[in-house]
Amino acid sequence: MTGCAVVLSGFLPWYKTEWTEFTGGIQGRQSRSAMAWNSASWWGAAIAISSAGALCWLLIIELSRKGILASHLRWLPCLMAAGGLAIAMWYWQSIPNLELGGQRWEDGALGAAKIGDISYNHLSIYHVSGLDLDVSWGFYVGIAAMFALMVLTFFVAVVKRYRFSLNS
């Protein structure tokens, strides 16, 4: 279930841009958002690695049911979930702050683009009156799902270790 939550979180909005726009003398708020898959390849990789950890966990359970001793693999799902979580958090921390330039914005890698554009792998974080660029609520759901998967697979590995040591 937690593996499914990790995959499904990738379809939620992980990044958003919101800006104030004046049209016909009326002020309005505009926004755009992008899923993890459409905003950063590192986030897609993090989801894929964590999800693979969940699949690995199911494979280990199936091997154990068939009598194939897989105790040496019990930590692999936890490590994969932790790796995915670490990649997602690292990429979030590596998103640069934005430099503004007139009516257009620029960051070092992208060059000039229109306000509100979301460029794949070229995200920025910025908060100023009338302009917000940041991660969205789906990012936090994804992080929580990856963390839950990591904790759950950790406790399963600990319990399996205890059970294997009793059988020895």
N, C-alpha and C positions, 0 to 999 in steps of 0.2 A: 504494500500500500504506500509506504513512504517513497519507494522508487518511482511509482506512478505520480506521486505528488511532485517529485523533483522534475520529471519530464513535463508534466502539465504546467508547472510554474514557468517554464521557458516560453509559453505562449501568452503569458501575462505581460503587461507593460513594465519593462525593466528600466527604461530611460524615457525622460519626458523633457519637452521644451514648452514653456508657457511665456507669452509676451502680451503686452498691451498694444492695441492697434486702434488708430482713429480712422473711421470710415464715415464720410459724410458728416463730420463734426460730432460723431457719436463714438464714445470710448467703449471698446469691447476687449474681452480677454480671449486670446486664441491659444490653442495648444496642439501639440503633436506628441505621439508616443511611439515607442518601438519595442517589440518583443526582444528577448535575449538573443534569439537567432538573427534578428535584423539589426542589432545595434553593435555587438562586439563578438568577434570570433573566440576570444578567451572565455566569454560567458557561455557560449555554445559548447566549448570544450569542457568547461567545468561541469555543465549539466550532463554531457555525454559520459564523462569519467565517473561521476557519482551514480548515474543510472547503470553503468556497467558494473559498478560495485554491488548494486541491488541484484542484478542478474547473476553475478558470481555467487552471491549469497544463496539464491535459489538453486543454483547448480550444486553447491556444496551440500545443501539440504537433501537434494535428490540423490547425490552420491552416497550420502550417509544412510539413506533409507534402503539403498540397494546393497548395503554392507561394505561399500568401498570406504576405507578409512581415509578421511580427508581432513584430519585434525591439523596437519601442517598448513592447510590453506585457510584456517578459520579467521585469521587476521586480515586476509586480503580484502574482503569487502569493506571493512572498517578503514583500511588504509586508502582504498580508492575513494570512499566517501569523504574522508579527510582531505585527500588530494584535490578533489573537485571543489570542496569548500575553500581550501587555501587559494586555489587559482582564482575563484570568483572574488574573494576578499582582496587578493593582491591586485587584480585588475581595477577594482573599485578605487583602491588607494592610489593607483598610478594614473588615474584620470586627471589631466592637468586643469589648472584654473584658466579661465578665458581672458583674453586680452581684447578689449573693445576698440573699434576704430570707426567712428562716425555711424552711418546708417547700416553698415555691414560689420560683421564680426570676423575676426581672424584668430586662429590658433596656429602655432608653429607648423603643424603637419598639414593642415587643410588648405590654407590660403583663404581667399575670400568666399563667403557663402551668405545666403540670405538669412535674416533672423528667423529662427525656428527650424531651420534645416537640421536633420539628424543624419550625419554621415557615418557610415559603417566603419568601425574601428578608429574613428576620430571624434571621440566624445570629449566634452568639456563640462566642468562644473562652475556655475556662476550664479550669484544671486544679487540683483540690484532692482531697484524700483522699476517695475514694468518688464523685467526679464528674469526668468528662472530656468536654468539648465541643471538637471540633476537626475539621480536615479529615481525611479518611481516605486510605487508600493509593491509591484511584482518582484522587484529585486529582493526586498525583505522577505517576501513569501518564499522565494527560491532559496535564500540563505537559511531560513528556518527549516525548510524541507531537507536541505542537505545536512544541516546540523542534526535534525531528528534521525535521519538515516545513519549518520556517523555514530550517534549515541546508541541507537538500537543495535547496530552491528557490533559495537564495542561490547555491550552487555551480553550479547549472544556469544561472542568469542570468549569472554570471561567464563560464562556458564559452561560452554563446551570444554574449556580447559579444565575446569573443575571436574566435569563428568569423565573426561579422558584420564585424568590423574587417578580417579577412583577405580577405574577399570584396569589400571596397570598393576 
